[in-house]
Amino acid sequence: MGSLAVATKGQWMTGVSTDINASFVKPGGKLGDMIFMESRVVGFGKNMAYTRTEFCDRNGQLLAYGSHTKFLGKTINHPKNVKFSEDGESVIEGQDLEEDVD
């Protein structure tokens, strides 16, 4: 999920994983229970991106969390990178892939 979080920042390529960590806090429940997941970029530097993912039950209790560090290197300036609007709903800089769909 860390790579998808990095992609939400407009990265065409999400780089190479340099560190992946997972910690399990408590059991996830029973078969059929709902689990919610959220991934976000917590840091974005010149060459590295840092993400965190959390899994919670329906009451918001933390079940597990993890981090994912990505080396971006030259992908940071890839010509197919885009910039999203503040709400993330549209591409405001670069080519929108949906424009290519027939």
N, C-alpha and C positions, 0 to 999 in steps of 0.2 A: 504494500500500500504506500510505502514511502516514495516509490517511483511515480505513482499516480499523483501524489501530493506535489512533487517537484514539477510534474507536467502541468498542473493547474497554474503554475507561475509562467507558463508560456514556453517552456523548454521543449523543443522538438525531440531532442535526445536527452535522456535523463542520467547519463553518465554511468559510472562504475561504482558498485557497492564497495565501501571500504570497511564498514562495520554494521552489523545487525545484532540487535539485542532484544530479548524477550524476557519478561518477568510475569509469572502467574501468581496472582494475589489470592484468589479463591475460586472454587468450582464454578463452572459456567451455568449450572442449573441442570434441569432434566430435559429429556427429549421433548421438543416442541416449545420450550421456553424461548423467548425473543432475546437476542443479544444485539446491542447497538455498537457500531464502530465509528470512530472519527480519526482521520489522519490529517495532519497539518504540517506545514513547513515552519519550524521554529527558528531557523537561521539560514541565511543565504549569503555566502561570502563570494570572494573573487573566484575561488576554485571549488568550494565545497558547499553542499546543501545538507541541512540537518533536519530530520523529520521525527515526529512522535506520533504514535498510534495508541489509542485507548479503546478497550472493550468494556462496556458496562451493561448491567442488567436493566430491566425496565424501570427499576427504582433509582437508577443513576449510580448504583454501587459499582465501584471499579472492580473488574474481574481480572484484567491483564493489561499490560502496557508494554510498549517497545519503542525502540529508536532505530533509525536507519540513516547512516551517513553515506552520502554520495559524492564522489569526485567528479566534478563537471568538466574541468580542464577547458579544452577548446570548444566544447559544446555550448559554452556560455555565450559565444558569439555566432552560433550557427545561423545561416541566412534564413532558415525556415522557422526560427523562434518567432513568437508573436507576443503582443501585449494585449491583455484583456481589459475590458472596462472594469470599473471599481466593483460592480456587482458580479463580475465574472460571466455575464451573459452574452457578450459580444466581443469580437476582435476589433481593436481600435488601431492596431499597428501590425503590419504583416498580412499574409494571405490567410483568409478564412477557408479552411478545407471544405466547408459546406457549400461554398460557391462552386466547387468543382463537381458536385454531385448532380447527375442528370435526372 
